[in-house]
Amino acid sequence: MEQSKPLIFISNDDGVEAPGLRHLIECVRNLGEVIAVAPSAPRSGQSSAITVDAPLRITACPGFDGAKVFSVSGTPVDCVKLGLHALVPRKPDIMLSGVNHGSNSGNSVIYSGTMGAAMEACMVGIPAIGFSLLHHSIAADFSHTTPYIIDFTKKVLESGLPQQVCLNVNIPAKCVPKGFKVVKAARGYWTEEYKEYKDPSGKPFYWLTGRFVNSEPDNDETDEYWLDREYVTVVPVKPDQTCSSAVQLISSMLCR
């Protein structure tokens, strides 16, 4: 690889065959050398899970738009960890995750394999961005994500990100975004999360479903508010989940 070009490391959670991964490669192929390492099958909702009970296998896939592409028989974080260990020639200049098929706004960032991959790179000092389109269909139109992917990637390559901060970017679907807002994640919760069914023998089983309930729908400082108004949202995210402001309070409570 040419040392003069930035090294762009890409992963996702929808699998190596996902159109969103191909679109992300297309967007940034002219910005540097690209290596993509993605799960061999869809692994959504894996958060920062790692494989500890099975061997991991790397498979070289056909290159795409000049990018080297590999699959890993594991989670998105497995892809990042193993890719950095065995596949990249040097530390990447940036790590991009996505483009995810579906939203990662609000508290979905906790469950997201897309953002799990981005946060893994962030923890080892690589500037990282996770991109998501608010459309689950395999046939989703990613074209309106292109200018934002290129612009944000260029700016992060030029200026970097604060230490231990990565970006969670969500892009509205079926519209031309009106712009973007840098905001915080909306507070909320999931309801009606499981639907019960009966198998042929009459025994119940459950299927994950549900919907996100926004606890602050009128708060114009949140991602959900602006996504509803057809804006791209950018939420700075920290892998460190320590609540520093509560340390003194908890210490006083437990030590009395």
Secondary structure, 3 states (H helix, E strand, C coil): CCCCCCEEEEECCCCCCCHHHHHHHHHHCCCCEEEEEEECCCCCCCCCCCCCCCCCCEEEEEEECCEEEEEECCCHHHHHHHHHHHCCCCCCCEEEEEEEECCCCHHHHHCCHHHHHHHHHHHCCCCEEEEEECCCCCCCCCHHHHHHHHHHHHHHHHHCCCCCCEEEEEECCCCCCCCEEECECCCEEEECCEEEEECCCCCEEEEECCEEEECCCCCCCEHHHHHCCCCEEEEEECCCCCCHHHHHHHHHHHHC
